[in-house]
Amino acid sequence: MSRKIVSMQIRITDDVRKRAKVVAKENGLTLSELVLSLLARTGDKELKNLVNKELKERPKPGRPWDK
């Protein structure tokens, strides 16, 4: 199944981005996965279901032959 991927931008300082990357890495996530998981915690069931589906279907980062 082909999915349309879109971009989403947020405005943050370099310090916030650097710290978020560290926290994501400590949890074994990419920065995008960290943001998505935080979005899922808003309490909205539909958003949570959509995020969980996205995280399941999302290809892992890196080259496929390295796995």
C-alpha positions in Angstrom: 0.0 0.0 0.0 1.4 3.3 -1.0 1.2 6.1 1.5 1.4 9.9 0.9 4.1 11.3 3.2 3.9 15.0 4.1 6.2 17.2 6.1 5.4 19.1 9.2 7.7 21.8 10.6 7.9 23.4 14.1 9.9 26.4 15.1 12.2 25.7 18.0 15.7 26.8 19.2 18.8 24.8 18.5 19.1 23.9 22.2 15.6 22.4 22.3 16.3 20.4 19.1 19.6 19.1 20.4 18.1 18.0 23.7 15.1 16.4 22.0 17.5 14.4 19.8 19.4 13.2 22.9 16.2 12.2 24.6 15.0 10.4 21.5 18.2 8.5 21.2 18.2 7.5 24.8 14.7 6.0 24.2 15.8 4.2 21.0 13.7 6.5 18.8 14.2 8.9 16.0 13.2 12.5 16.6 10.1 12.1 14.4 9.1 9.0 16.4 9.5 10.9 19.6 7.3 13.7 18.4 4.7 11.2 17.1 4.7 9.3 20.4 4.2 12.6 22.3 1.3 13.5 20.0 -0.3 10.2 20.8 -0.4 11.1 24.5 -2.8 14.0 24.1 -5.8 11.9 25.1 -7.5 11.9 21.7 -8.3 8.3 20.9 -8.4 8.8 17.1 -5.1 10.6 17.1 -3.6 7.9 19.2 -4.8 5.2 16.9 -3.5 7.0 13.8 -0.1 7.6 15.4 0.2 4.0 16.5 -0.7 2.8 13.0 1.9 5.2 11.5 4.6 4.0 13.8 3.9 0.4 13.0 3.9 1.0 9.2 6.9 3.3 9.2 10.1 1.9 7.8 13.0 1.9 10.2 15.7 4.5 9.5 18.9 3.4 7.8 19.6 1.2 4.9 17.5 -1.9 4.6 20.4 -4.3 3.9 22.1 -3.2 7.2 19.3 -4.8 9.3 
